[in-house]
């Protein structure tokens, strides 16, 4: 069954994730959802917004994150434990996006201490050609994904939307394009799934703290509960790669988590010994900095699926 979930003041919360938030939609496992997302700060940014406007938006939401999050969605009959399978079927972007440079003392960008003045850059998104013009002679291909895909966390209380964790949330992983599948541990009865923070394109690292931020007219997802799958953290399957994710304030610890989860995946589901899996990761697994600007850093490990196609 297909459900439509439009973004509205009733269905969107800004900046906070809390397991206590009541669901805005209830579905069955295996149903599809066509949901709409808003841009940051409750869809406040317009094509003519100035950096002074951004300062005002940030002040308005000073005690939470900037992200507009659609949901949560209850999956009827789901119990804590197991995993949620999120199949990304398609995305349909709006035609406007923006990128913000935050100056010294106001942001977590990798070069924040070198930026003197704040800027907002607006982009017209060509959703037919799936490109945008960055500047003279520079055209960027669009590769849209949702920065936030998550479930109700195990912890009680409201959490800042910027930091990802074992519940997913602000993963900001550019592997989550249409055709990919995300697996999330389920920590609460009913799951409590939500989505937002649309990006038209992002480089690994998201080094200036914002991607090409936008919104989606449609994010078409299929949500299925897998009671027998046990996960410590989210993981991703793309048509070409297995992807594991690690999150920590320490970048090395995030990398350790991603590598450990890849080794466990190879052992439990592909028949490798721990030593063989660890060695294969050293030879063929790429560690990518997912993002380094959300307070809790992200690392994702990628291993080509073609390496495993003859293992049965």
TABELVEN-V217158 format. One record per residue. N is the residue number from 1. RES is the residue in three letters. PHI is phi in radians with two decimals (none if undefined). OMEGA is omega in degrees with one decimal (999 if undefined). D_CENTER is the distance of its C-alpha to the mean C-alpha in Angstrom with 1 decimal. Layout:
# TABELVEN-V217158
n:N res:RES phi:PHI omega:OMEGA d_center:D_CENTER
n:N res:RES phi:PHI omega:OMEGA d_center:D_CENTER
This chain:
# TABELVEN-V217158
n:1 res:UNK phi:none omega:179.5 d_center:24.6
n:2 res:UNK phi:-1.83 omega:177.5 d_center:22.4
n:3 res:UNK phi:-1.97 omega:175.1 d_center:21.4
n:4 res:UNK phi:-1.91 omega:179.4 d_center:20.5
n:5 res:UNK phi:-2.24 omega:179.6 d_center:18.6
n:6 res:UNK phi:-1.42 omega:175.0 d_center:19.2
n:7 res:UNK phi:-1.37 omega:-180.0 d_center:17.8
n:8 res:UNK phi:-2.77 omega:175.7 d_center:20.6
n:9 res:UNK phi:-0.99 omega:178.9 d_center:21.6
n:10 res:UNK phi:-1.35 omega:-171.7 d_center:22.0
n:11 res:UNK phi:-1.85 omega:-176.2 d_center:18.6
n:12 res:UNK phi:-2.07 omega:170.0 d_center:16.4
n:13 res:UNK phi:-2.08 omega:-177.3 d_center:16.2
n:14 res:UNK phi:-1.90 omega:163.1 d_center:15.4
n:15 res:UNK phi:1.47 omega:-176.9 d_center:14.2
n:16 res:UNK phi:-2.32 omega:174.3 d_center:14.8
n:17 res:UNK phi:-2.15 omega:-175.8 d_center:13.7
n:18 res:UNK phi:-2.61 omega:179.5 d_center:16.8
n:19 res:UNK phi:-1.09 omega:-178.3 d_center:18.0
n:20 res:UNK phi:-1.45 omega:179.6 d_center:21.1
n:21 res:UNK phi:-1.07 omega:179.8 d_center:19.7
n:22 res:UNK phi:-1.27 omega:179.9 d_center:21.5
n:23 res:UNK phi:-1.19 omega:175.5 d_center:20.0
n:24 res:UNK phi:-1.77 omega:179.7 d_center:20.3
n:25 res:UNK phi:-2.74 omega:174.2 d_center:20.6
n:26 res:UNK phi:-2.12 omega:-178.1 d_center:21.9
n:27 res:UNK phi:-2.36 omega:173.4 d_center:21.7
n:28 res:UNK phi:-1.80 omega:176.3 d_center:22.9
n:29 res:UNK phi:-1.01 omega:-178.4 d_center:21.2
n:30 res:UNK phi:1.64 omega:177.5 d_center:20.9
n:31 res:UNK phi:-1.26 omega:175.5 d_center:20.7
n:32 res:UNK phi:-1.85 omega:178.8 d_center:18.6
n:33 res:UNK phi:-2.23 omega:172.9 d_center:17.0
n:34 res:UNK phi:-1.84 omega:-174.1 d_center:17.0
n:35 res:UNK phi:-1.96 omega:179.1 d_center:15.1
n:36 res:UNK phi:-1.85 omega:176.6 d_center:15.1
n:37 res:UNK phi:-2.14 omega:175.1 d_center:12.9
n:38 res:UNK phi:-1.84 omega:171.2 d_center:14.5
n:39 res:UNK phi:-1.26 omega:-177.6 d_center:14.1
n:40 res:UNK phi:-1.02 omega:174.1 d_center:14.0
n:41 res:UNK phi:0.98 omega:176.4 d_center:16.9
n:42 res:UNK phi:1.17 omega:178.8 d_center:17.7
n:43 res:UNK phi:1.21 omega:-175.6 d_center:18.0
n:44 res:UNK phi:-1.34 omega:-173.0 d_center:20.6
n:45 res:UNK phi:-1.32 omega:177.3 d_center:20.1
n:46 res:UNK phi:-2.07 omega:-177.7 d_center:22.6
n:47 res:UNK phi:-1.03 omega:179.0 d_center:23.8
n:48 res:UNK phi:-1.84 omega:179.8 d_center:26.7
n:49 res:UNK phi:-1.13 omega:179.7 d_center:24.9
n:50 res:UNK phi:-1.74 omega:175.8 d_center:26.3
n:51 res:UNK phi:-1.14 omega:175.4 d_center:25.1
n:52 res:UNK phi:-1.07 omega:175.3 d_center:27.4
n:53 res:UNK phi:-1.09 omega:179.3 d_center:25.5
n:54 res:UNK phi:-1.03 omega:177.7 d_center:22.3
n:55 res:UNK phi:-1.00 omega:178.7 d_center:24.3
n:56 res:UNK phi:-1.18 omega:177.4 d_center:25.4
n:57 res:UNK phi:-1.07 omega:-178.6 d_center:21.9
n:58 res:UNK phi:-1.13 omega:178.7 d_center:20.8
n:59 res:UNK phi:-1.15 omega:-178.7 d_center:24.1
n:60 res:UNK phi:-1.12 omega:-178.2 d_center:23.7
n:61 res:UNK phi:-1.98 omega:-173.7 d_center:20.5
n:62 res:UNK phi:-1.11 omega:-175.8 d_center:21.7
n:63 res:UNK phi:-1.70 omega:178.3 d_center:21.2
n:64 res:UNK phi:-2.66 omega:178.2 d_center:17.6
n:65 res:UNK phi:-1.46 omega:-179.0 d_center:14.3
n:66 res:UNK phi:-1.55 omega:-165.7 d_center:14.1
n:67 res:UNK phi:-1.35 omega:173.3 d_center:11.2
n:68 res:UNK phi:-1.61 omega:-170.3 d_center:12.6
n:69 res:UNK phi:-2.08 omega:178.7 d_center:11.3
n:70 res:UNK phi:-1.53 omega:-179.0 d_center:13.0
n:71 res:UNK phi:2.28 omega:6.4 d_center:14.5
n:72 res:UNK phi:-1.46 omega:178.2 d_center:15.2
n:73 res:UNK phi:-1.95 omega:176.0 d_center:16.5
n:74 res:UNK phi:-1.53 omega:170.6 d_center:19.2
n:75 res:UNK phi:-1.87 omega:-171.9 d_center:20.0
n:76 res:UNK phi:-1.04 omega:176.6 d_center:23.8
n:77 res:UNK phi:1.43 omega:-179.1 d_center:25.4
n:78 res:UNK phi:-1.26 omega:179.5 d_center:22.4
n:79 res:UNK phi:-2.05 omega:176.3 d_center:23.3
n:80 res:UNK phi:-1.01 omega:-174.2 d_center:21.6
n:81 res:UNK phi:1.84 omega:-177.4 d_center:21.3
n:82 res:UNK phi:1.31 omega:-174.0 d_center:20.1
n:83 res:UNK phi:-2.52 omega:172.5 d_center:16.7
n:84 res:UNK phi:-1.86 omega:176.3 d_center:14.7
n:85 res:UNK phi:-1.69 omega:-179.0 d_center:14.3
n:86 res:UNK phi:-1.98 omega:178.4 d_center:11.8
n:87 res:UNK phi:-1.61 omega:-179.8 d_center:13.3
n:88 res:UNK phi:-1.54 omega:-174.7 d_center:11.9
n:89 res:UNK phi:-1.53 omega:178.3 d_center:15.3
n:90 res:UNK phi:-2.90 omega:174.1 d_center:15.1
n:91 res:UNK phi:-2.25 omega:172.0 d_center:13.7
n:92 res:UNK phi:-2.34 omega:-173.4 d_center:16.2
n:93 res:UNK phi:-1.42 omega:160.1 d_center:15.7
n:94 res:UNK phi:-1.24 omega:-176.9 d_center:17.8
n:95 res:UNK phi:-1.79 omega:177.7 d_center:20.2
n:96 res:UNK phi:-2.28 omega:174.0 d_center:19.5
n:97 res:UNK phi:-2.52 omega:-178.1 d_center:17.0
n:98 res:UNK phi:-2.67 omega:175.1 d_center:17.5
n:99 res:UNK phi:-2.35 omega:-176.8 d_center:17.0
n:100 res:UNK phi:-2.05 omega:169.4 d_center:18.4
n:101 res:UNK phi:-1.82 omega:-179.3 d_center:20.4
n:102 res:UNK phi:-1.69 omega:-175.0 d_center:21.2
n:103 res:UNK phi:-1.39 omega:-179.1 d_center:24.7
n:104 res:UNK phi:-0.84 omega:176.2 d_center:26.2
n:105 res:UNK phi:1.53 omega:-175.7 d_center:25.8
n:106 res:UNK phi:-2.15 omega:-174.4 d_center:23.0
n:107 res:UNK phi:-2.46 omega:-179.4 d_center:19.8
n:108 res:UNK phi:-1.96 omega:177.8 d_center:18.0
n:109 res:UNK phi:-1.03 omega:-174.7 d_center:18.0
n:110 res:UNK phi:-1.10 omega:178.2 d_center:19.5
n:111 res:UNK phi:-1.98 omega:-174.7 d_center:22.7
n:112 res:UNK phi:-1.02 omega:-178.0 d_center:22.7
n:113 res:UNK phi:-1.30 omega:-179.8 d_center:26.2
n:114 res:UNK phi:-1.82 omega:-176.1 d_center:27.4
n:115 res:UNK phi:-1.64 omega:-175.4 d_center:26.3
n:116 res:UNK phi:-1.48 omega:-175.6 d_center:29.3
n:117 res:UNK phi:-2.20 omega:179.2 d_center:28.2
n:118 res:UNK phi:-1.38 omega:178.9 d_center:25.1
n:119 res:UNK phi:-2.51 omega:163.8 d_center:24.1
n:120 res:UNK phi:-2.15 omega:179.9 d_center:22.1
n:121 res:UNK phi:-2.01 omega:-178.8 d_center:22.0
n:122 res:UNK phi:-1.74 omega:-177.2 d_center:21.8
n:123 res:UNK phi:-2.32 omega:169.8 d_center:21.1
n:124 res:UNK phi:-1.53 omega:-176.9 d_center:22.5
n:125 res:UNK phi:-1.69 omega:176.4 d_center:20.3
n:126 res:UNK phi:-1.49 omega:-174.1 d_center:22.5
n:127 res:UNK phi:-1.42 omega:172.0 d_center:20.8
n:128 res:UNK phi:-1.49 omega:178.8 d_center:23.8
n:129 res:UNK phi:-1.43 omega:-176.6 d_center:23.8
n:130 res:UNK phi:0.99 omega:176.7 d_center:20.1
n:131 res:UNK phi:-2.47 omega:168.7 d_center:21.0
n:132 res:UNK phi:-2.50 omega:179.7 d_center:21.4
n:133 res:UNK phi:-1.60 omega:179.0 d_center:24.2
n:134 res:UNK phi:-1.40 omega:-177.5 d_center:23.4
n:135 res:UNK phi:-3.12 omega:-178.4 d_center:27.1
n:136 res:UNK phi:-0.94 omega:176.0 d_center:30.4
n:137 res:UNK phi:1.39 omega:-177.5 d_center:30.1
n:138 res:UNK phi:-2.17 omega:174.8 d_center:26.3
n:139 res:UNK phi:-2.02 omega:-175.3 d_center:24.3
n:140 res:UNK phi:-1.86 omega:172.5 d_center:20.6
n:141 res:UNK phi:-1.25 omega:179.4 d_center:19.3
n:142 res:UNK phi:-1.47 omega:178.2 d_center:16.2
n:143 res:UNK phi:-2.49 omega:-168.4 d_center:13.3
n:144 res:UNK phi:-1.25 omega:174.5 d_center:11.0
n:145 res:UNK phi:-2.78 omega:175.4 d_center:7.4
n:146 res:UNK phi:-1.64 omega:178.4 d_center:5.1
n:147 res:UNK phi:-1.21 omega:-179.4 d_center:2.9
n:148 res:UNK phi:-1.98 omega:169.7 d_center:3.6
n:149 res:UNK phi:-2.46 omega:-174.4 d_center:5.0
n:150 res:UNK phi:-2.79 omega:177.6 d_center:7.8
n:151 res:UNK phi:-2.22 omega:177.5 d_center:11.6
n:152 res:UNK phi:-1.03 omega:-178.4 d_center:14.5
n:153 res:UNK phi:-1.26 omega:177.2 d_center:15.0
n:154 res:UNK phi:-1.19 omega:-177.1 d_center:18.4
n:155 res:UNK phi:-1.27 omega:174.6 d_center:19.4
n:156 res:UNK phi:-1.41 omega:174.3 d_center:21.4
n:157 res:UNK phi:1.66 omega:-179.0 d_center:21.0
n:158 res:UNK phi:-1.32 omega:178.1 d_center:18.6
n:159 res:UNK phi:-2.12 omega:175.3 d_center:15.9
n:160 res:UNK phi:-1.02 omega:-173.9 d_center:14.6
n:161 res:UNK phi:-1.27 omega:-174.7 d_center:11.1
n:162 res:UNK phi:-1.26 omega:-171.7 d_center:10.5
n:163 res:UNK phi:-1.55 omega:174.0 d_center:10.7
n:164 res:UNK phi:-1.35 omega:178.3 d_center:8.4
n:165 res:UNK phi:-2.95 omega:-177.9 d_center:10.8
n:166 res:UNK phi:-1.20 omega:175.2 d_center:12.3
n:167 res:UNK phi:-1.61 omega:-173.9 d_center:11.0
n:168 res:UNK phi:1.53 omega:-178.6 d_center:7.3
n:169 res:UNK phi:1.41 omega:-173.5 d_center:6.3
n:170 res:UNK phi:-1.39 omega:-176.3 d_center:4.9
n:171 res:UNK phi:-1.15 omega:179.9 d_center:3.8
n:172 res:UNK phi:0.98 omega:-178.5 d_center:4.0
n:173 res:UNK phi:-1.72 omega:-177.0 d_center:5.4
n:174 res:UNK phi:-1.24 omega:173.0 d_center:7.8
n:175 res:UNK phi:-1.32 omega:-172.0 d_center:9.1
n:176 res:UNK phi:-1.51 omega:178.4 d_center:7.2
n:177 res:UNK phi:-1.44 omega:176.5 d_center:10.0
n:178 res:UNK phi:-1.01 omega:-176.4 d_center:12.7
n:179 res:UNK phi:1.74 omega:178.5 d_center:14.7
n:180 res:UNK phi:-1.63 omega:177.9 d_center:12.2
n:181 res:UNK phi:-2.30 omega:178.7 d_center:12.0
n:182 res:UNK phi:-1.85 omega:175.0 d_center:9.7
n:183 res:UNK phi:-2.01 omega:-177.6 d_center:12.0
n:184 res:UNK phi:-2.10 omega:171.5 d_center:11.5
n:185 res:UNK phi:-1.07 omega:178.2 d_center:14.6
n:186 res:UNK phi:-1.78 omega:-175.0 d_center:16.3
n:187 res:UNK phi:-1.82 omega:-174.3 d_center:17.9
n:188 res:UNK phi:-2.35 omega:170.5 d_center:19.6
n:189 res:UNK phi:-1.00 omega:179.7 d_center:21.9
n:190 res:UNK phi:1.52 omega:175.4 d_center:20.5
n:191 res:UNK phi:1.32 omega:-178.1 d_center:16.9
n:192 res:UNK phi:1.25 omega:-176.8 d_center:15.6
n:193 res:UNK phi:-1.42 omega:177.9 d_center:12.5
n:194 res:UNK phi:-2.62 omega:-176.4 d_center:10.6
n:195 res:UNK phi:-2.67 omega:177.2 d_center:8.0
n:196 res:UNK phi:3.01 omega:176.1 d_center:7.9
n:197 res:UNK phi:1.02 omega:-179.0 d_center:7.4
n:198 res:UNK phi:-1.16 omega:175.3 d_center:8.4
n:199 res:UNK phi:-2.12 omega:175.4 d_center:9.1
n:200 res:UNK phi:-1.34 omega:174.8 d_center:12.3
n:201 res:UNK phi:-2.93 omega:178.2 d_center:12.2
n:202 res:UNK phi:-2.71 omega:170.3 d_center:11.2
n:203 res:UNK phi:-1.46 omega:176.0 d_center:13.1
n:204 res:UNK phi:-1.06 omega:-176.5 d_center:12.2
n:205 res:UNK phi:1.90 omega:-177.1 d_center:12.9
n:206 res:UNK phi:0.82 omega:-160.0 d_center:12.1
n:207 res:UNK phi:-1.14 omega:-179.6 d_center:15.6
n:208 res:UNK phi:-1.67 omega:174.8 d_center:16.8
n:209 res:UNK phi:1.62 omega:174.5 d_center:14.0
n:210 res:UNK phi:-2.22 omega:173.2 d_center:12.9
n:211 res:UNK phi:-1.62 omega:168.0 d_center:11.7
n:212 res:UNK phi:-1.47 omega:-172.1 d_center:13.5
n:213 res:UNK phi:-1.30 omega:-179.1 d_center:12.4
n:214 res:UNK phi:-2.71 omega:175.4 d_center:13.4
n:215 res:UNK phi:-2.45 omega:-179.2 d_center:13.3
n:216 res:UNK phi:-2.13 omega:168.4 d_center:13.7
n:217 res:UNK phi:-1.10 omega:-175.3 d_center:17.0
n:218 res:UNK phi:-2.65 omega:165.5 d_center:15.7
n:219 res:UNK phi:-2.11 omega:-174.6 d_center:12.7
n:220 res:UNK phi:-1.68 omega:-172.9 d_center:14.9
n:221 res:UNK phi:-2.22 omega:169.4 d_center:13.6
n:222 res:UNK phi:-1.96 omega:-174.5 d_center:16.0
n:223 res:UNK phi:-2.01 omega:-177.9 d_center:15.6
n:224 res:UNK phi:-2.33 omega:177.9 d_center:18.0
n:225 res:UNK phi:-1.54 omega:178.4 d_center:19.0
n:226 res:UNK phi:-2.04 omega:-172.7 d_center:20.3
n:227 res:UNK phi:-1.11 omega:-173.9 d_center:22.7
n:228 res:UNK phi:-1.58 omega:-177.3 d_center:24.0
n:229 res:UNK phi:-1.58 omega:-179.0 d_center:20.9
n:230 res:UNK phi:-1.86 omega:-178.8 d_center:20.5
n:231 res:UNK phi:-2.28 omega:171.9 d_center:17.4
n:232 res:UNK phi:-1.52 omega:-176.1 d_center:17.0
n:233 res:UNK phi:-2.57 omega:177.1 d_center:13.3
n:234 res:UNK phi:-1.10 omega:170.9 d_center:10.6
n:235 res:UNK phi:-2.56 omega:-171.1 d_center:11.5
n:236 res:UNK phi:-2.34 omega:165.7 d_center:11.1
n:237 res:UNK phi:-2.03 omega:171.3 d_center:14.0
n:238 res:UNK phi:-1.95 omega:177.0 d_center:14.4
n:239 res:UNK phi:-1.00 omega:-175.3 d_center:17.9
n:240 res:UNK phi:-1.99 omega:-171.6 d_center:18.8
n:241 res:UNK phi:-2.46 omega:160.2 d_center:17.1
n:242 res:UNK phi:-1.59 omega:-175.5 d_center:16.3
n:243 res:UNK phi:-2.35 omega:173.3 d_center:13.3
n:244 res:UNK phi:-2.02 omega:-170.6 d_center:13.2
n:245 res:UNK phi:-2.25 omega:173.6 d_center:11.2
n:246 res:UNK phi:-2.25 omega:-177.3 d_center:12.9
n:247 res:UNK phi:-2.39 omega:175.9 d_center:12.4
n:248 res:UNK phi:-2.93 omega:173.5 d_center:15.5
n:249 res:UNK phi:-1.16 omega:176.8 d_center:17.3
n:250 res:UNK phi:-1.68 omega:-175.3 d_center:19.4
n:251 res:UNK phi:-1.10 omega:179.4 d_center:17.9
n:252 res:UNK phi:-1.16 omega:177.6 d_center:20.5
n:253 res:UNK phi:-1.15 omega:176.3 d_center:19.6
n:254 res:UNK phi:-1.06 omega:178.1 d_center:15.9
n:255 res:UNK phi:-1.15 omega:178.3 d_center:17.5
n:256 res:UNK phi:-1.11 omega:179.3 d_center:20.0
n:257 res:UNK phi:-1.05 omega:-178.6 d_center:17.5
n:258 res:UNK phi:-1.07 omega:179.8 d_center:15.7
n:259 res:UNK phi:-1.21 omega:178.9 d_center:19.3
n:260 res:UNK phi:-1.05 omega:179.7 d_center:20.7
n:261 res:UNK phi:-1.19 omega:176.8 d_center:18.3
n:262 res:UNK phi:-1.17 omega:177.2 d_center:19.0
n:263 res:UNK phi:-1.04 omega:179.9 d_center:22.7
n:264 res:UNK phi:-1.10 omega:178.7 d_center:22.6
n:265 res:UNK phi:-1.07 omega:-179.6 d_center:21.0
n:266 res:UNK phi:-1.12 omega:-179.7 d_center:23.7
n:267 res:UNK phi:-1.27 omega:-171.3 d_center:26.4
n:268 res:UNK phi:-1.33 omega:-173.2 d_center:25.6
n:269 res:UNK phi:-2.06 omega:-178.9 d_center:24.8
n:270 res:UNK phi:-2.24 omega:169.1 d_center:26.5
n:271 res:UNK phi:1.35 omega:178.4 d_center:29.6
n:272 res:UNK phi:-1.46 omega:164.8 d_center:29.4
n:273 res:UNK phi:-1.33 omega:179.0 d_center:31.2
n:274 res:UNK phi:-1.04 omega:-179.4 d_center:29.3
n:275 res:UNK phi:-1.10 omega:179.2 d_center:31.3
n:276 res:UNK phi:-1.13 omega:-179.1 d_center:30.7
n:277 res:UNK phi:-1.13 omega:-179.9 d_center:26.9
n:278 res:UNK phi:-1.11 omega:178.7 d_center:26.8
n:279 res:UNK phi:-1.13 omega:179.2 d_center:29.1
n:280 res:UNK phi:-1.07 omega:177.6 d_center:27.1
n:281 res:UNK phi:-1.07 omega:179.5 d_center:24.0
n:282 res:UNK phi:-1.17 omega:-177.4 d_center:26.1
n:283 res:UNK phi:-1.53 omega:-168.6 d_center:27.5
n:284 res:UNK phi:-2.34 omega:-176.8 d_center:24.6
n:285 res:UNK phi:-1.67 omega:178.2 d_center:21.2
n:286 res:UNK phi:-1.72 omega:172.6 d_center:19.3
n:287 res:UNK phi:-1.64 omega:-178.2 d_center:17.4
n:288 res:UNK phi:-2.03 omega:172.1 d_center:14.8
n:289 res:UNK phi:-1.35 omega:-178.7 d_center:13.7
n:290 res:UNK phi:-1.13 omega:174.4 d_center:9.9
n:291 res:UNK phi:-2.71 omega:-177.5 d_center:10.4
n:292 res:UNK phi:-2.21 omega:-169.4 d_center:13.6
n:293 res:UNK phi:-2.24 omega:-175.2 d_center:13.6
n:294 res:UNK phi:-1.79 omega:-177.0 d_center:11.8
n:295 res:UNK phi:1.47 omega:169.1 d_center:14.8
n:296 res:UNK phi:-1.66 omega:-176.2 d_center:13.3
n:297 res:UNK phi:-1.29 omega:177.1 d_center:12.9
n:298 res:UNK phi:-2.13 omega:172.5 d_center:10.7
n:299 res:UNK phi:-2.29 omega:172.3 d_center:12.5
n:300 res:UNK phi:-2.13 omega:179.0 d_center:12.0
n:301 res:UNK phi:-1.82 omega:-178.1 d_center:15.2
n:302 res:UNK phi:-2.10 omega:176.4 d_center:16.1
n:303 res:UNK phi:-2.25 omega:-177.2 d_center:19.4
n:304 res:UNK phi:-1.14 omega:179.6 d_center:21.0
n:305 res:UNK phi:-1.17 omega:-179.3 d_center:21.7
n:306 res:UNK phi:-1.05 omega:178.9 d_center:25.1
n:307 res:UNK phi:-1.12 omega:-171.5 d_center:26.4
n:308 res:UNK phi:-1.87 omega:-169.5 d_center:26.4
n:309 res:UNK phi:-1.18 omega:180.0 d_center:27.8
n:310 res:UNK phi:-1.79 omega:-178.6 d_center:31.3
n:311 res:UNK phi:-1.55 omega:177.2 d_center:30.7
n:312 res:UNK phi:1.53 omega:999 d_center:31.0
